[in-house]
Amino acid sequence: MMGTLAVVLAGKKIRTFEHLYEAEVRGDIEEVDRVLKITRINVHYTLRAPEEKWEDAREALNSYLELCPAAQSVIGCIDISDELTLKPMPE
């Protein structure tokens, strides 16, 4: 998922070098019919980008899951949520 978002961001001329882009992923595992299953995944992205690119970054977040093979493989089975924190570019 992180790689797919990076590709969409790159298409909008937003850099995703390691010091600018990171993700924290959390998941919930629950017992369903006596079987442990991953039921939820939450991805919190942090991106440092020029403020004039923030709207483009938000648009990328709203569209990348449709292009993501991993997400498309589990949508309907696992609840996926994501969020984006934008920070100014480092000096």
KEZADO-570480 format. One record per atom (N, C-alpha, C): residue number from 1; residue in one letter; atom name; y, x, z. Coordinates in nm, 4 decimals, padded with zeros to 6 digits. Layout:
(NUM 'a' 'CA' (Y X Z))
...
! end
This chain:
(1 'm' 'N' (-00.1181 00.0828 00.0000))
(1 'm' 'CA' (00.0000 00.0000 00.0000))
(1 'm' 'C' (00.1246 00.0873 00.0000))
(2 'm' 'N' (00.1226 00.1915 00.0816))
(2 'm' 'CA' (00.2383 00.2808 00.0883))
(2 'm' 'C' (00.2632 00.3474 -00.0472))
(3 'g' 'N' (00.1561 00.3856 -00.1148))
(3 'g' 'CA' (00.1704 00.4490 -00.2461))
(3 'g' 'C' (00.2251 00.3534 -00.3500))
(4 't' 'N' (00.1795 00.2295 -00.3471))
(4 't' 'CA' (00.2298 00.1307 -00.4431))
(4 't' 'C' (00.3779 00.1041 -00.4195))
(5 'l' 'N' (00.4177 00.0901 -00.2937))
(5 'l' 'CA' (00.5606 00.0711 -00.2656))
(5 'l' 'C' (00.6403 00.1921 -00.3125))
(6 'a' 'N' (00.5870 00.3119 -00.2930))
(6 'a' 'CA' (00.6569 00.4326 -00.3388))
(6 'a' 'C' (00.6775 00.4308 -00.4895))
(7 'v' 'N' (00.5790 00.3833 -00.5639))
(7 'v' 'CA' (00.5918 00.3749 -00.7097))
(7 'v' 'C' (00.7016 00.2751 -00.7477))
(8 'v' 'N' (00.7042 00.1614 -00.6818))
(8 'v' 'CA' (00.8075 00.0606 -00.7106))
(8 'v' 'C' (00.9454 00.1148 -00.6733))
(9 'l' 'N' (00.9550 00.1831 -00.5601))
(9 'l' 'CA' (01.0831 00.2436 -00.5207))
(9 'l' 'C' (01.1263 00.3494 -00.6223))
(10 'a' 'N' (01.0330 00.4300 -00.6686))
(10 'a' 'CA' (01.0659 00.5329 -00.7687))
(10 'a' 'C' (01.1205 00.4693 -00.8950))
(11 'g' 'N' (01.0663 00.3554 -00.9329))
(11 'g' 'CA' (01.1177 00.2837 -01.0495))
(11 'g' 'C' (01.2612 00.2376 -01.0316))
(12 'k' 'N' (01.3037 00.2261 -00.9073))
(12 'k' 'CA' (01.4423 00.1883 -00.8762))
(12 'k' 'C' (01.5265 00.3104 -00.8414))
(13 'k' 'N' (01.4722 00.4296 -00.8718))
(13 'k' 'CA' (01.5418 00.5570 -00.8487))
(13 'k' 'C' (01.5689 00.5819 -00.7010))
(14 'i' 'N' (01.4707 00.5438 -00.6160))
(14 'i' 'CA' (01.4794 00.5693 -00.4730))
(14 'i' 'C' (01.3707 00.6705 -00.4388))
(15 'r' 'N' (01.4122 00.7810 -00.3805))
(15 'r' 'CA' (01.3185 00.8891 -00.3488))
(15 'r' 'C' (01.2361 00.8552 -00.2243))
(16 't' 'N' (01.1112 00.9013 -00.2265))
(16 't' 'CA' (01.0219 00.8753 -00.1134))
(16 't' 'C' (00.9542 01.0036 -00.0650))
(17 'f' 'N' (01.0298 01.1124 -00.0620))
(17 'f' 'CA' (00.9753 01.2358 -00.0077))
(17 'f' 'C' (00.9348 01.2141 00.1376))
(18 'e' 'N' (00.8458 01.2985 00.1863))
(18 'e' 'CA' (00.7877 01.2832 00.3191))
(18 'e' 'C' (00.8921 01.2684 00.4294))
(19 'h' 'N' (01.0011 01.3422 00.4221))
(19 'h' 'CA' (01.1030 01.3343 00.5279))
(19 'h' 'C' (01.1932 01.2107 00.5147))
(20 'l' 'N' (01.1736 01.1322 00.4081))
(20 'l' 'CA' (01.2560 01.0133 00.3850))
(20 'l' 'C' (01.1799 00.8823 00.4016))
(21 'y' 'N' (01.0474 00.8884 00.4005))
(21 'y' 'CA' (00.9667 00.7668 00.3869))
(21 'y' 'C' (00.8426 00.7783 00.4748))
(22 'e' 'N' (00.8207 00.6792 00.5597))
(22 'e' 'CA' (00.7014 00.6797 00.6442))
(22 'e' 'C' (00.6571 00.5369 00.6716))
(23 'a' 'N' (00.5343 00.5242 00.7177))
(23 'a' 'CA' (00.4807 00.3925 00.7502))
(23 'a' 'C' (00.4013 00.4009 00.8794))
(24 'e' 'N' (00.4149 00.2983 00.9593))
(24 'e' 'CA' (00.3327 00.2811 01.0786))
(24 'e' 'C' (00.2496 00.1554 01.0553))
(25 'v' 'N' (00.1185 00.1701 01.0663))
(25 'v' 'CA' (00.0275 00.0595 01.0355))
(25 'v' 'C' (-00.0458 00.0193 01.1615))
(26 'r' 'N' (-00.0501 -00.1102 01.1852))
(26 'r' 'CA' (-00.1248 -00.1651 01.2985))
(26 'r' 'C' (-00.2134 -00.2777 01.2461))
(27 'g' 'N' (-00.3266 -00.2899 01.3067))
(27 'g' 'CA' (-00.4175 -00.3966 01.2669))
(27 'g' 'C' (-00.4778 -00.4641 01.3881))
(28 'd' 'N' (-00.5219 -00.5864 01.3679))
(28 'd' 'CA' (-00.5910 -00.6612 01.4720))
(28 'd' 'C' (-00.7362 -00.6782 01.4294))
(29 'i' 'N' (-00.8252 -00.6514 01.5220))
(29 'i' 'CA' (-00.9671 -00.6722 01.5005))
(29 'i' 'C' (-01.0109 -00.7808 01.5973))
(30 'e' 'N' (-01.0749 -00.8830 01.5428))
(30 'e' 'CA' (-01.1173 -00.9956 01.6252))
(30 'e' 'C' (-01.2636 -01.0275 01.5958))
(31 'e' 'N' (-01.3261 -01.0922 01.6919))
(31 'e' 'CA' (-01.4621 -01.1397 01.6689))
(31 'e' 'C' (-01.4555 -01.2743 01.5983))
(32 'v' 'N' (-01.5184 -01.2821 01.4839))
(32 'v' 'CA' (-01.5240 -01.4051 01.4061))
(32 'v' 'C' (-01.6717 -01.4333 01.3795))
(33 'd' 'N' (-01.7201 -01.5430 01.4327))
(33 'd' 'CA' (-01.8626 -01.5772 01.4183))
(33 'd' 'C' (-01.9523 -01.4613 01.4609))
(34 'r' 'N' (-01.9178 -01.4017 01.5754))
(34 'r' 'CA' (-01.9936 -01.2928 01.6374))
(34 'r' 'C' (-01.9923 -01.1627 01.5570))
(35 'v' 'N' (-01.8971 -01.1508 01.4652))
(35 'v' 'CA' (-01.8818 -01.0285 01.3860))
(35 'v' 'C' (-01.7378 -00.9801 01.4024))
(36 'l' 'N' (-01.7199 -00.8503 01.4280))
(36 'l' 'CA' (-01.5847 -00.7964 01.4355))
(36 'l' 'C' (-01.5263 -00.7851 01.2953))
(37 'k' 'N' (-01.4045 -00.8380 01.2800))
(37 'k' 'CA' (-01.3368 -00.8353 01.1504))
(37 'k' 'C' (-01.1923 -00.7948 01.1689))
(38 'i' 'N' (-01.1393 -00.7239 01.0697))
(38 'i' 'CA' (-00.9950 -00.6990 01.0647))
(38 'i' 'C' (-00.9320 -00.8301 01.0191))
(39 't' 'N' (-00.8456 -00.8855 01.1013))
(39 't' 'CA' (-00.7857 -01.0144 01.0677))
(39 't' 'C' (-00.6391 -01.0040 01.0280))
(40 'r' 'N' (-00.5712 -00.8989 01.0747))
(40 'r' 'CA' (-00.4296 -00.8830 01.0432))
(40 'r' 'C' (-00.3959 -00.7359 01.0277))
(41 'i' 'N' (-00.3059 -00.7094 00.9344))
(41 'i' 'CA' (-00.2503 -00.5755 00.9156))
(41 'i' 'C' (-00.0991 -00.5906 00.9084))
(42 'n' 'N' (-00.0298 -00.5094 00.9878))
(42 'n' 'CA' (00.1162 -00.5058 00.9809))
(42 'n' 'C' (00.1583 -00.3638 00.9467))
(43 'v' 'N' (00.2417 -00.3522 00.8459))
(43 'v' 'CA' (00.2930 -00.2222 00.8034))
(43 'v' 'C' (00.4435 -00.2216 00.8261))
(44 'h' 'N' (00.4901 -00.1243 00.9023))
(44 'h' 'CA' (00.6337 -00.1074 00.9251))
(44 'h' 'C' (00.6760 00.0199 00.8524))
(45 'y' 'N' (00.7508 00.0015 00.7458))
(45 'y' 'CA' (00.8029 00.1135 00.6672))
(45 'y' 'C' (00.9395 00.1535 00.7204))
(46 't' 'N' (00.9666 00.2825 00.7180))
(46 't' 'CA' (01.0998 00.3352 00.7459))
(46 't' 'C' (01.1400 00.4181 00.6248))
(47 'l' 'N' (01.2572 00.3893 00.5717))
(47 'l' 'CA' (01.3051 00.4565 00.4514))
(47 'l' 'C' (01.4486 00.5030 00.4735))
(48 'r' 'N' (01.4717 00.6287 00.4440))
(48 'r' 'CA' (01.6074 00.6823 00.4443))
(48 'r' 'C' (01.6523 00.6871 00.2991))
(49 'a' 'N' (01.7597 00.6138 00.2711))
(49 'a' 'CA' (01.8068 00.6019 00.1329))
(49 'a' 'C' (01.9571 00.5808 00.1334))
(50 'p' 'N' (02.0228 00.6109 00.0209))
(50 'p' 'CA' (02.1657 00.5814 00.0119))
(50 'p' 'C' (02.1895 00.4309 00.0323))
(51 'e' 'N' (02.2924 00.3985 00.1044))
(51 'e' 'CA' (02.3185 00.2577 00.1356))
(51 'e' 'C' (02.3346 00.1719 00.0108))
(52 'e' 'N' (02.3819 00.2286 -00.0982))
(52 'e' 'CA' (02.3965 00.1503 -00.2212))
(52 'e' 'C' (02.2612 00.1149 -00.2834))
(53 'k' 'N' (02.1524 00.1729 -00.2338))
(53 'k' 'CA' (02.0174 00.1439 -00.2832))
(53 'k' 'C' (01.9395 00.0511 -00.1899))
(54 'w' 'N' (01.9993 00.0099 -00.0799))
(54 'w' 'CA' (01.9268 -00.0700 00.0180))
(54 'w' 'C' (01.8806 -00.2043 -00.0383))
(55 'e' 'N' (01.9617 -00.2691 -00.1166))
(55 'e' 'CA' (01.9202 -00.3982 -00.1741))
(55 'e' 'C' (01.8034 -00.3778 -00.2701))
(56 'd' 'N' (01.8066 -00.2701 -00.3486))
(56 'd' 'CA' (01.6935 -00.2388 -00.4362))
(56 'd' 'C' (01.5671 -00.2148 -00.3543))
(57 'a' 'N' (01.5799 -00.1487 -00.2407))
(57 'a' 'CA' (01.4638 -00.1223 -00.1540))
(57 'a' 'C' (01.4074 -00.2538 -00.0995))
(58 'r' 'N' (01.4936 -00.3443 -00.0614))
(58 'r' 'CA' (01.4467 -00.4747 -00.0118))
(58 'r' 'C' (01.3743 -00.5513 -00.1229))
(59 'e' 'N' (01.4270 -00.5450 -00.2442))
(59 'e' 'CA' (01.3609 -00.6106 -00.3582))
(59 'e' 'C' (01.2233 -00.5505 -00.3823))
(60 'a' 'N' (01.2127 -00.4192 -00.3713))
(60 'a' 'CA' (01.0838 -00.3518 -00.3893))
(60 'a' 'C' (00.9836 -00.4009 -00.2848))
(61 'l' 'N' (01.0269 -00.4115 -00.1593))
(61 'l' 'CA' (00.9379 -00.4585 -00.0531))
(61 'l' 'C' (00.8898 -00.6000 -00.0820))
(62 'n' 'N' (00.9746 -00.6821 -00.1385))
(62 'n' 'CA' (00.9384 -00.8211 -00.1667))
(62 'n' 'C' (00.8445 -00.8369 -00.2856))
(63 's' 'N' (00.8245 -00.7305 -00.3643))
(63 's' 'CA' (00.7434 -00.7466 -00.4852))
(63 's' 'C' (00.6216 -00.6552 -00.4955))
(64 'y' 'N' (00.6130 -00.5502 -00.4152))
(64 'y' 'CA' (00.5095 -00.4489 -00.4377))
(64 'y' 'C' (00.3672 -00.4978 -00.4111))
(65 'l' 'N' (00.3488 -00.5927 -00.3193))
(65 'l' 'CA' (00.2133 -00.6376 -00.2873))
(65 'l' 'C' (00.1427 -00.6989 -00.4075))
(66 'e' 'N' (00.2187 -00.7597 -00.4975))
(66 'e' 'CA' (00.1596 -00.8177 -00.6181))
(66 'e' 'C' (00.0974 -00.7112 -00.7078))
(67 'l' 'N' (00.1435 -00.5863 -00.6952))
(67 'l' 'CA' (00.0958 -00.4759 -00.7781))
(67 'l' 'C' (-00.0050 -00.3870 -00.7066))
(68 'c' 'N' (-00.0289 -00.4114 -00.5796))
(68 'c' 'CA' (-00.1086 -00.3209 -00.4958))
(68 'c' 'C' (-00.2574 -00.3579 -00.5003))
(69 'p' 'N' (-00.3409 -00.2690 -00.5537))
(69 'p' 'CA' (-00.4849 -00.2987 -00.5598))
(69 'p' 'C' (-00.5466 -00.3226 -00.4212))
(70 'a' 'N' (-00.5084 -00.2434 -00.3221))
(70 'a' 'CA' (-00.5650 -00.2607 -00.1881))
(70 'a' 'C' (-00.5276 -00.3972 -00.1309))
(71 'a' 'N' (-00.4011 -00.4313 -00.1384))
(71 'a' 'CA' (-00.3566 -00.5602 -00.0855))
(71 'a' 'C' (-00.4210 -00.6753 -00.1612))
(72 'q' 'N' (-00.4249 -00.6663 -00.2926))
(72 'q' 'CA' (-00.4828 -00.7738 -00.3721))
(72 'q' 'C' (-00.6322 -00.7913 -00.3452))
(73 's' 'N' (-00.6975 -00.6847 -00.3004))
(73 's' 'CA' (-00.8401 -00.6921 -00.2704))
(73 's' 'C' (-00.8692 -00.7693 -00.1419))
(74 'v' 'N' (-00.7724 -00.7740 -00.0495))
(74 'v' 'CA' (-00.7991 -00.8373 00.0796))
(74 'v' 'C' (-00.7126 -00.9593 00.1093))
(75 'i' 'N' (-00.6117 -00.9855 00.0273))
(75 'i' 'CA' (-00.5284 -01.1040 00.0500))
(75 'i' 'C' (-00.6189 -01.2272 00.0467))
(76 'g' 'N' (-00.6012 -01.3125 00.1438))
(76 'g' 'CA' (-00.6873 -01.4288 00.1573))
(76 'g' 'C' (-00.7934 -01.4071 00.2643))
(77 'c' 'N' (-00.8245 -01.2819 00.2919))
(77 'c' 'CA' (-00.9209 -01.2477 00.3972))
(77 'c' 'C' (-00.8506 -01.1869 00.5183))
(78 'i' 'N' (-00.7477 -01.1111 00.4925))
(78 'i' 'CA' (-00.6724 -01.0422 00.5976))
(78 'i' 'C' (-00.5251 -01.0791 00.5804))
(79 'd' 'N' (-00.4632 -01.1187 00.6893))
(79 'd' 'CA' (-00.3205 -01.1509 00.6878))
(79 'd' 'C' (-00.2420 -01.0201 00.6840))
(80 'i' 'N' (-00.1602 -01.0010 00.5823))
(80 'i' 'CA' (-00.0802 -00.8794 00.5674))
(80 'i' 'C' (00.0662 -00.9137 00.5892))
(81 's' 'N' (00.1300 -00.8379 00.6770))
(81 's' 'CA' (00.2748 -00.8520 00.6944))
(81 's' 'C' (00.3358 -00.7131 00.6841))
(82 'd' 'N' (00.4594 -00.7104 00.6426))
(82 'd' 'CA' (00.5284 -00.5827 00.6303))
(82 'd' 'C' (00.6752 -00.6004 00.6634))
(83 'e' 'N' (00.7360 -00.4910 00.6991))
(83 'e' 'CA' (00.8784 -00.4918 00.7301))
(83 'e' 'C' (00.9347 -00.3554 00.6939))
(84 'l' 'N' (01.0634 -00.3528 00.6724))
(84 'l' 'CA' (01.1302 -00.2306 00.6281))
(84 'l' 'C' (01.2531 -00.2056 00.7132))
(85 't' 'N' (01.2597 -00.0854 00.7696))
(85 't' 'CA' (01.3798 -00.0402 00.8383))
(85 't' 'C' (01.4473 00.0605 00.7461))
(86 'l' 'N' (01.5720 00.0348 00.7144))
(86 'l' 'CA' (01.6495 00.1250 00.6280))
(86 'l' 'C' (01.7448 00.2070 00.7135))
(87 'k' 'N' (01.7509 00.3345 00.6821))
(87 'k' 'CA' (01.8415 00.4259 00.7520))
(87 'k' 'C' (01.9210 00.5034 00.6490))
(88 'p' 'N' (02.0421 00.5450 00.6835))
(88 'p' 'CA' (02.1218 00.6252 00.5890))
(88 'p' 'C' (02.0524 00.7581 00.5587))
(89 'm' 'N' (02.0830 00.8120 00.4441))
(89 'm' 'CA' (02.0293 00.9425 00.4047))
(89 'm' 'C' (02.0761 01.0485 00.5044))
(90 'p' 'N' (01.9883 01.1445 00.5352))
(90 'p' 'CA' (02.0334 01.2543 00.6232))
(90 'p' 'C' (02.1375 01.3402 00.5534))
(91 'e' 'N' (02.2238 01.3958 00.6324))
(91 'e' 'CA' (02.3302 01.4825 00.5765))
(91 'e' 'C' (02.2757 01.6162 00.5367))
! end
